[in-house]
Structure formats: structure tokens, C-alpha cells
Amino acid sequence: MYIHERDNWTDFRWDASQVLLLQELVCRKQGLLFGRLSSLGLDSKLRAMAENLTYDVVYSSEIEGIRLNVDDVRSSIARRLGIENVKYTAPSHYIDSVVNVMLEAVQNYDQPLSKEKLCAWQAAFFPSGFSEGSQIEVGKYRSNEEHIISGMFGREKIHYIAPSPDRVEGEMERFLAWFDSEEPVSSVIRSAVAHFWFVSIHPFEDGNGRLARILSDMQLARGEKSDYRFYNISSQINKDKNHYYDILEKMQHGDGDLTEWLVWYLQKLIDALDEAEAIVTSILNKSFFWQKASSIPMTERQTEMLNLFLDGYESKITSKTWASLAKCSKDTAIRDIQDLVEKNILVIDIPGAKRPSYSIVYDAEDLTQFFADVTITEEKGIPYLCALFKGKKQVRERLLKLDAERYLKDDLPLSNLLGKYCSYLMAGK
């Protein structure tokens, strides 16, 4: 029996004892994130939002097997938000359509949700009226049975059968009324419930998963009362895609107890917030760097390369890497790097190394004197730098795995590591 075949199937319930602590942790991390964001100027906030929405669009599409070019998505979002100094490309009509839907949803989170709006959003995902080479119904609820299947032709496995087409209109009326209603349940929980409820109705022939994740974001935005989105769950779902589908299927065969789904969803939100913290740190450090380096003359190529590494490109800065990324000769790369070393923008990691690597100089001052008890810890396979700043402030910053490995192998000096991840703390010294 599928969940929608039960009487009063949307009377969802859960074990509060398993959910409450995770919910509180999500809310606490939301507060900490928005607290850090308060120190950012408008331009930096827009850039943080753009970076988040870029990967929200990319990963939400990837969950459905659609691969989008990251630079094209970033360019489309930057244009819509009016962000300057971004490498503009010519995104496809599809990318622009998807971006428009995402921005409309998050920037108008407080507007009522309607059938007409949902239908318009779904149509925007399929501007040609085709999906995977087949013509589909766009801009309207489905008129066909919807079976969620996997496997080769002739050996298909049915995972879920959605409510029959004649039920969709009524089911969606109930969903929309609930979505815009007020009830004493946190937006975090409502976000998870909205996601599950919508995909279980499966009102459209295609695009339901992407819309469900957008509706989740809308509920979170309503709770935060903010049209800025700095974290997303799509990237975390994409990392655990198989479990995502498995748990949805299990709940869709269940009796309305959503405890397991809520626990999993909240854990993914926690991971998303941790990832957003790292993005904010990167933006703060980048802003601090350019405050210091704004008056130093550089070529356009040098500026672009520095911004690439400042944005978290996971690679050592070497002449070989520089030449490859900048599409220039190795000799030109060496000249670029040496010029920046002379200007104290780059510093060699290990003097005398046969194949030298370099780090960006965020602050001319040696930061090691301000930090104590520096350790590298690991949580869920993710490395973190933990330290005490000026004897009183506990610091915990997420690291790129490459940087953690290099530091532990004595291939990256502590001063360079602290500069990359903690220099923003020096802004207020």
C-alpha cells in the first residue's frame, strides 16, 4: 500500500524526541551564519548568495541527471543580481529559465503560492516541451498515471505509483492551502514536510523533484524572513542521492510517520549550513585580501588567477597549474608568479623546494603569534582547523582536504594555512 492510499494520509507525524535536538541545532547554525553575514557589505552578501544559488541550481539539476555548466549558471545569476566583475558567458535559454524560477521563488518567498505559479515554473524547466527526447505536458498538472521506475526495459522495478490524475487537482488544493497557512510548526520542519508531500503527489509529468527543492527553500526563507539564500540542501542531497531516493520510497510505503525522513533531512541541512560557513569565510578572507592589495598594480591575468584561488580552487599554486589555468606558457606563468612574490602578494611555501608552490599573502603580519592550540580535526570525513584566537575566541574553520593533507605533511607552513582560512579575524584587530 502506498501512503496516499491511506485515509487522511497527509496527517503526518514524527517522534519529537528524535527531531527536536536536530531542529534546535539547525536553528542555532542559522543564527550563527546570519550573524557572520551581518559583517558583510551588500556586494559581498550578493556574491555569497550568487555562489550558493549557483550550486543550488547546478546540483538540483544534477540530481535529475542534468549537468549544467557552473560558469554559465554563475553568469546568469550574476546578471540577474547586478553583480559586477564576474566573467560573463552566454548561458542557454534553459539555464536562464531555471535561474529565473529560483530567484523568483526565493526573492518573493512571502508571496502566496498558487497553481498558476507552479505551472509557470514547471513550464520554464522545459521550454521546448520535451524531456529526454520525449514530448511531455508542460504548464499544467499531469493527465497520465505516474510510475516511478528504474531498471532496463522489460526488467523495470516500480518504486512508487503517484495518486491517479483525477486526484491531483484536489490533492494540490490541500497542499497549497497548507503551504500558505500558519501553524505552530517551525519552518525547518515545514520545509521537510513540503518537500515530501509535494513529491508524493507528483503533480507534473516531469520537474517535480526540482520544484520540491525550490519549495523547501521557500519555506526556509519564510522562517528566516529573508530573501537572501546562503545555503542549500540540493548539494547535500546530490552527495547522498541513493539514500535520498531510498528514504523517500520507504516513507511513501509507510503510514505517515516521517521521523526517519525528518532526521535525514535535518542532518543534510546541518551539513549545508556548515558548507555555507566555509563559503562565508572564503568571502570574508577574500574581502580582507583585496582591502590590503587594492593599490598594488597587477595585470588582468594575475587578478583573474588570484580570484580563482581566493574562491577556493583546490590546487597548489605552482607555475604548472598557473600556466594550465591561465592558458599561458610556463615561462609567462613563472614571470607572473615571481612578480607577485616581489610585490608580497604571493609567498613561497617551502624555500628551496625543487618544485616550489606558493600561498597568497593575506596579511603581511605573521598570524601564528595570535593563535594557540592549533589542531586539525576531522568530522564526517571533512577536515577542520581548530584554534584559539588571541587567547579567548574559539575558531573552527572547514578546510580543503588538500590543504589539510599538505599541512600535516609539513608541505604547507602554519602561517600560510592561518592566512588562508583565518585572516578575516585580523580585520578588527
C-alpha positions as CSV (number, residue, x, y, z in Angstrom):
1,M,0.0,0.0,0.0
2,Y,1.2,3.5,-0.9
3,I,0.9,6.3,1.6
4,H,-1.7,8.2,-0.4
5,E,-4.0,5.2,-0.4
6,R,-4.5,5.6,3.3
7,D,-7.3,7.6,4.8
8,N,-6.2,11.1,5.9
9,W,-2.7,10.3,4.5
10,T,-1.4,13.8,5.0
11,D,-1.9,13.7,8.8
12,F,1.9,13.4,9.1
13,R,3.5,12.7,12.4
14,W,7.0,12.2,13.9
15,D,8.9,11.4,17.1
16,A,9.7,14.8,18.6
17,S,12.4,13.3,20.8
18,Q,14.4,12.3,17.7
19,V,13.8,15.5,15.8
20,L,13.9,18.3,18.4
21,L,17.7,18.4,19.1
22,L,18.5,18.4,15.4
23,Q,15.9,21.1,14.8
24,E,17.5,23.2,17.5
25,L,21.0,22.7,16.0
26,V,19.8,23.8,12.6
27,C,18.2,27.0,14.1
28,R,21.4,27.7,16.1
29,K,23.6,27.3,13.0
30,Q,21.2,29.5,11.0
31,G,21.6,32.2,13.7
32,L,25.4,31.9,13.6
33,L,25.5,32.1,9.8
34,F,23.3,35.2,9.6
35,G,25.3,36.7,12.4
36,R,28.5,36.4,10.4
37,L,26.8,37.6,7.3
38,S,25.9,40.8,9.1
39,S,29.5,41.9,8.9
40,L,29.4,41.7,5.1
41,G,28.6,44.6,2.8
42,L,25.8,44.4,0.2
43,D,28.1,43.5,-2.6
44,S,29.7,40.6,-0.6
45,K,26.3,39.4,0.5
46,L,25.1,39.3,-3.1
47,R,28.3,37.4,-4.1
48,A,27.7,34.9,-1.3
49,M,24.1,34.5,-2.3
50,A,25.1,34.1,-6.0
51,E,27.6,31.4,-5.1
52,N,25.1,29.5,-3.1
53,L,22.3,29.8,-5.7
54,T,24.8,28.7,-8.5
55,Y,25.4,25.4,-6.8
56,D,21.8,25.1,-5.8
57,V,20.7,25.2,-9.4
58,V,23.6,23.0,-10.6
59,Y,23.1,20.3,-8.0
60,S,19.3,20.3,-8.1
61,S,19.6,19.7,-11.8
62,E,22.3,17.1,-11.4
63,I,20.1,15.0,-9.0
64,E,17.8,14.7,-12.0
65,G,20.7,13.7,-14.3
66,I,21.0,17.1,-16.0
67,R,24.6,18.5,-16.0
68,L,24.9,22.3,-16.2
69,N,28.0,24.4,-16.8
70,V,28.8,26.1,-13.5
71,D,30.2,29.2,-15.1
72,D,27.1,29.6,-17.2
73,V,24.8,29.4,-14.2
74,R,27.0,31.7,-12.2
75,S,27.0,34.2,-15.0
76,S,23.2,34.1,-15.4
77,I,22.7,34.6,-11.6
78,A,25.3,37.5,-11.5
79,R,23.5,39.3,-14.3
80,R,20.1,39.0,-12.5
81,L,21.6,40.2,-9.2
82,G,23.6,43.0,-10.8
83,I,27.0,41.7,-9.7
84,E,30.0,43.3,-11.5
85,N,33.4,41.9,-12.1
86,V,32.1,38.5,-13.0
87,K,33.3,36.6,-16.1
88,Y,30.1,36.7,-18.2
89,T,29.2,33.9,-20.5
90,A,26.2,33.3,-22.8
91,P,24.0,30.9,-20.8
92,S,21.4,28.8,-22.6
93,H,17.8,29.7,-22.6
94,Y,17.2,26.7,-20.3
95,I,19.8,27.9,-17.7
96,D,18.3,31.4,-17.7
97,S,14.8,30.0,-17.3
98,V,15.8,27.8,-14.3
99,V,17.7,30.7,-12.7
100,N,14.6,33.0,-13.1
101,V,12.5,30.4,-11.4
102,M,14.9,30.0,-8.5
103,L,15.3,33.8,-8.0
104,E,11.5,34.4,-8.3
105,A,10.9,31.8,-5.6
106,V,13.5,33.0,-3.0
107,Q,13.1,36.7,-3.6
108,N,9.3,36.6,-3.4
109,Y,9.1,34.0,-0.6
110,D,6.4,35.9,1.2
111,Q,4.0,35.8,-1.8
112,P,1.2,33.2,-1.9
113,L,1.9,30.0,-3.8
114,S,-0.6,29.2,-6.5
115,K,-1.4,26.6,-9.1
116,E,-0.7,29.2,-11.8
117,K,2.8,30.0,-10.4
118,L,3.7,26.3,-10.1
119,C,2.6,25.6,-13.6
120,A,4.6,28.5,-14.9
121,W,7.7,27.4,-13.1
122,Q,7.4,23.8,-14.4
123,A,7.0,25.1,-17.9
124,A,10.2,27.1,-17.5
125,F,12.1,23.9,-16.9
126,F,11.0,22.6,-20.3
127,P,11.0,25.5,-22.8
128,S,11.0,23.1,-25.7
129,G,8.2,20.9,-24.3
130,F,10.5,17.9,-24.4
131,S,12.2,16.0,-21.6
132,E,14.9,13.4,-22.5
133,G,13.8,13.5,-26.1
134,S,10.1,12.8,-25.4
135,Q,7.3,15.3,-25.5
136,I,5.7,16.0,-22.1
137,E,2.9,18.0,-20.6
138,V,4.1,21.4,-19.6
139,G,2.5,24.2,-17.7
140,K,-0.3,22.0,-16.3
141,Y,-0.9,19.1,-14.0
142,R,-0.4,15.7,-15.5
143,S,-3.2,13.8,-17.1
144,N,-1.4,10.5,-17.1
145,E,-0.6,7.9,-14.4
146,E,2.8,8.5,-12.9
147,H,5.0,5.5,-12.1
148,I,8.4,6.0,-10.6
149,I,10.5,3.2,-12.1
150,S,14.1,2.1,-12.6
151,G,15.9,-0.6,-14.5
152,M,16.2,-1.7,-18.1
153,F,13.3,-2.0,-20.5
154,G,11.4,-5.3,-19.8
155,R,13.0,-5.5,-16.3
156,E,11.7,-2.4,-14.7
157,K,11.2,-2.1,-11.0
158,I,8.3,0.1,-9.8
159,H,9.3,2.1,-6.7
160,Y,6.1,4.3,-6.4
161,I,2.8,5.0,-8.1
162,A,1.6,8.5,-7.5
163,P,-2.1,9.4,-7.0
164,S,-4.2,9.0,-10.1
165,P,-4.6,12.0,-12.4
166,D,-8.2,12.6,-11.3
167,R,-7.0,13.2,-7.7
168,V,-4.2,15.6,-8.5
169,E,-6.2,18.8,-8.5
170,G,-7.8,18.1,-5.1
171,E,-4.6,16.9,-3.6
172,M,-2.8,20.0,-4.8
173,E,-5.5,22.3,-3.4
174,R,-5.0,20.8,0.0
175,F,-1.2,21.2,-0.3
176,L,-1.4,24.8,-1.5
177,A,-3.7,25.7,1.4
178,W,-1.4,24.1,3.9
179,F,1.7,25.7,2.3
180,D,0.4,29.2,2.8
181,S,-1.2,28.5,6.2
182,E,0.2,29.4,9.6
183,E,0.7,26.7,12.2
184,P,2.9,26.2,15.3
185,V,5.5,24.2,13.5
186,S,8.9,25.6,12.7
187,S,9.8,26.5,9.1
188,V,12.6,23.9,9.2
189,I,10.1,21.1,9.7
190,R,7.6,22.6,7.2
191,S,10.4,22.7,4.7
192,A,11.0,19.0,5.0
193,V,7.3,18.2,5.1
194,A,6.6,20.3,2.0
195,H,9.3,18.5,0.1
196,F,8.0,15.1,0.9
197,W,4.3,16.0,0.4
198,F,4.9,17.6,-3.0
199,V,7.0,14.8,-4.5
200,S,4.4,12.2,-3.2
201,I,1.6,13.9,-5.1
202,H,3.9,14.2,-8.1
203,P,1.6,16.7,-9.8
204,F,3.6,17.2,-13.0
205,E,4.8,14.8,-15.7
206,D,8.4,16.0,-15.0
207,G,10.2,18.5,-12.9
208,N,8.7,17.5,-9.6
209,G,12.0,17.0,-7.7
210,R,13.4,20.4,-8.7
211,L,10.2,22.1,-7.7
212,A,10.1,20.3,-4.4
213,R,13.6,21.5,-3.5
214,I,12.6,25.1,-4.5
215,L,9.5,24.9,-2.3
216,S,11.8,23.7,0.6
217,D,13.9,26.8,0.1
218,M,10.7,29.0,0.1
219,Q,9.6,27.6,3.5
220,L,13.1,28.2,5.0
221,A,13.1,31.7,3.6
222,R,9.7,32.4,5.2
223,G,11.0,31.3,8.6
224,E,14.2,33.4,8.2
225,K,12.2,36.3,6.7
226,S,15.0,36.9,4.3
227,D,15.2,37.0,0.5
228,Y,18.9,36.2,0.7
229,R,19.7,32.5,0.4
230,F,23.2,31.5,1.7
231,Y,22.8,27.7,2.0
232,N,21.0,25.0,0.1
233,I,20.1,21.4,0.6
234,S,20.5,20.3,-3.1
235,S,24.3,19.9,-2.9
236,Q,23.9,17.6,0.2
237,I,21.2,15.6,-1.4
238,N,23.3,15.2,-4.5
239,K,26.1,13.7,-2.4
240,D,23.8,11.2,-0.9
241,K,21.4,10.7,-3.8
242,N,20.9,7.0,-3.5
243,H,19.9,7.3,0.2
244,Y,17.6,10.2,-0.8
245,Y,15.6,8.1,-3.2
246,D,15.6,5.1,-0.8
247,I,14.3,7.0,2.1
248,L,11.6,8.7,0.0
249,E,10.5,5.4,-1.2
250,K,10.4,4.0,2.3
251,M,8.2,6.9,3.5
252,Q,5.9,6.6,0.5
253,H,5.2,3.0,1.5
254,G,4.8,4.0,5.1
255,D,1.9,5.0,7.4
256,G,2.6,8.8,7.7
257,D,5.4,8.6,10.3
258,L,8.0,10.9,8.8
259,T,10.6,10.6,11.6
260,E,13.3,9.0,9.6
261,W,12.8,11.4,6.7
262,L,12.9,14.4,9.0
263,V,16.1,13.2,10.8
264,W,17.9,12.6,7.5
265,Y,16.7,16.0,6.1
266,L,17.7,18.0,9.1
267,Q,21.2,16.3,9.1
268,K,21.5,17.4,5.5
269,L,20.5,21.0,6.4
270,I,23.2,20.9,9.1
271,D,25.8,19.8,6.5
272,A,24.6,22.6,4.2
273,L,24.9,25.2,6.9
274,D,28.5,24.0,7.6
275,E,29.3,24.3,3.9
276,A,27.8,27.8,3.8
277,E,30.0,28.8,6.8
278,A,33.1,27.9,4.7
279,I,31.8,30.0,1.7
280,V,31.3,33.0,4.0
281,T,34.8,32.6,5.5
282,S,36.2,32.5,2.0
283,I,34.4,35.7,1.1
284,L,35.5,37.4,4.3
285,N,39.1,36.4,3.7
286,K,38.9,37.5,0.0
287,S,37.4,40.9,1.0
288,F,40.2,41.3,3.6
289,F,42.9,40.4,1.0
290,W,41.6,43.0,-1.6
291,Q,41.4,45.7,1.0
292,K,45.1,45.2,1.5
293,A,46.1,44.6,-2.1
294,S,43.8,47.1,-3.9
295,S,46.5,49.6,-4.6
296,I,49.1,47.1,-5.9
297,P,49.3,47.1,-9.8
298,M,48.6,43.8,-11.4
299,T,47.7,42.5,-14.8
300,E,44.2,41.3,-15.7
301,R,45.5,37.8,-15.9
302,Q,47.1,38.0,-12.4
303,T,43.9,39.4,-10.9
304,E,41.8,36.6,-12.5
305,M,44.1,33.9,-11.3
306,L,44.2,35.3,-7.7
307,N,40.4,35.5,-7.6
308,L,40.3,31.9,-8.8
309,F,42.4,30.7,-5.9
310,L,40.7,33.1,-3.5
311,D,37.4,31.5,-4.4
312,G,38.7,28.1,-3.2
313,Y,40.1,26.4,-6.3
314,E,41.5,23.2,-4.9
315,S,45.1,23.0,-6.2
316,K,48.5,24.1,-5.2
317,I,49.7,27.4,-6.7
318,T,52.5,26.3,-9.0
319,S,53.9,27.6,-12.3
320,K,52.5,24.5,-14.0
321,T,49.0,24.9,-12.5
322,W,49.1,28.7,-13.3
323,A,50.0,28.1,-16.9
324,S,47.3,25.5,-17.3
325,L,44.5,27.6,-15.8
326,A,45.6,30.9,-17.3
327,K,46.2,29.2,-20.7
328,C,49.7,30.8,-21.0
329,S,53.2,29.5,-21.3
330,K,55.1,28.2,-18.3
331,D,57.6,31.0,-18.7
332,T,54.8,33.5,-18.6
333,A,53.4,31.8,-15.5
334,I,56.8,32.0,-13.8
335,R,57.1,35.7,-14.6
336,D,53.5,36.3,-13.3
337,I,54.3,34.4,-10.0
338,Q,57.7,36.0,-9.5
339,D,56.2,39.5,-10.0
340,L,53.6,38.8,-7.3
341,V,56.3,37.4,-4.9
342,E,58.3,40.6,-5.3
343,K,55.1,42.6,-4.5
344,N,54.5,40.4,-1.4
345,I,51.2,39.1,-2.9
346,L,52.5,35.5,-3.0
347,V,55.0,33.8,-0.8
348,I,56.8,30.5,-1.4
349,D,55.7,27.7,0.8
350,I,59.0,25.8,1.3
351,P,62.1,27.8,0.3
352,G,64.5,25.8,-1.8
353,A,61.9,23.2,-2.8
354,K,62.6,21.5,-6.2
355,R,59.0,22.2,-7.4
356,P,58.0,25.3,-5.5
357,S,54.4,26.1,-4.5
358,Y,53.1,29.4,-3.3
359,S,50.5,30.8,-1.0
360,I,48.5,34.1,-1.1
361,V,49.7,36.7,1.4
362,Y,46.5,37.9,3.1
363,D,48.3,39.9,5.7
364,A,52.0,40.9,6.0
365,E,51.9,40.1,9.7
366,D,52.8,36.6,10.9
367,L,49.4,35.3,12.1
368,T,50.9,32.5,14.2
369,Q,51.5,34.9,17.1
370,F,47.8,35.4,17.5
371,F,46.7,31.7,17.5
372,A,47.2,28.9,20.0
373,D,46.3,25.3,20.3
374,V,46.1,24.8,16.6
375,T,44.9,21.3,15.6
376,I,43.4,19.6,12.6
377,T,40.3,17.5,13.3
378,E,38.0,15.5,11.1
379,E,34.3,15.2,11.1
380,K,32.3,13.1,8.6
381,G,35.5,12.9,6.5
382,I,35.8,16.8,6.4
383,P,38.9,18.4,8.0
384,Y,38.6,21.4,10.3
385,L,41.1,23.8,11.7
386,C,40.5,24.4,15.4
387,A,42.4,27.1,17.3
388,L,42.2,29.7,20.0
389,F,42.5,33.3,18.7
390,K,44.0,35.9,21.0
391,G,43.5,33.6,23.9
392,K,39.7,33.9,24.0
393,K,37.9,33.2,20.7
394,Q,37.4,29.6,19.6
395,V,37.9,29.2,15.9
396,R,36.7,26.3,13.8
397,E,37.1,26.6,10.0
398,R,36.4,24.0,7.4
399,L,39.5,23.2,5.3
400,L,40.0,21.9,1.8
401,K,41.3,18.3,2.1
402,L,44.4,19.2,0.0
403,D,45.4,21.9,2.4
404,A,44.8,19.7,5.5
405,E,47.0,17.0,3.9
406,R,49.7,19.4,2.9
407,Y,49.9,20.9,6.4
408,L,50.1,17.5,8.1
409,K,52.9,16.5,5.7
410,D,54.8,19.8,6.5
411,D,54.3,20.9,2.9
412,L,52.3,24.0,4.0
413,P,53.5,26.3,6.8
414,L,51.1,27.1,9.6
415,S,51.4,30.8,8.9
416,N,50.2,30.3,5.3
417,L,47.4,28.0,6.4
418,L,46.2,30.5,9.0
419,G,46.4,33.3,6.4
420,K,44.2,31.5,4.0
421,Y,41.5,30.5,6.5
422,C,41.6,33.0,9.4
423,S,42.9,36.3,8.0
424,Y,39.4,37.9,8.2
425,L,39.8,37.8,12.0
426,M,42.6,40.4,11.7
427,A,40.2,42.9,10.2
428,G,39.1,44.1,13.6
429,K,42.4,43.9,15.4
